[in-house]
Amino acid sequence: MMPYSVKRTDGLSLKIGQPKSPGVRLGSHEWNRNYSGGEVYVNLPGATQPLTVNVAYNAKDLLTEKTGQQFSVEAGDGIILTRID
């Protein structure tokens, strides 16, 4: 099975590994799925508020390159988090 990858708007392809589990619905428009190389959070279009993601480790969003332990995901957007130390 090939690893999942995501292509950024600048053309860079990001490999996030194999799914570790099925996607989990967090709310009416919010989803999370764990991969061997990170976690993906999605806030679907139509959401009425941003999704706040808190993690217990230092993380980097591979799409925006923001780092921290708290991230905000607007409606119609997503993040790919990887652990950094």
ABEGO torsion letter per residue (X at the ends): XBBBBBBBAAGBBBBAEBBABBBBBABAABBBBBBAAEBBBBBBBGBABBBBBBBABBBBBAAAGBBEABBBBBBGBBBBBBBBX
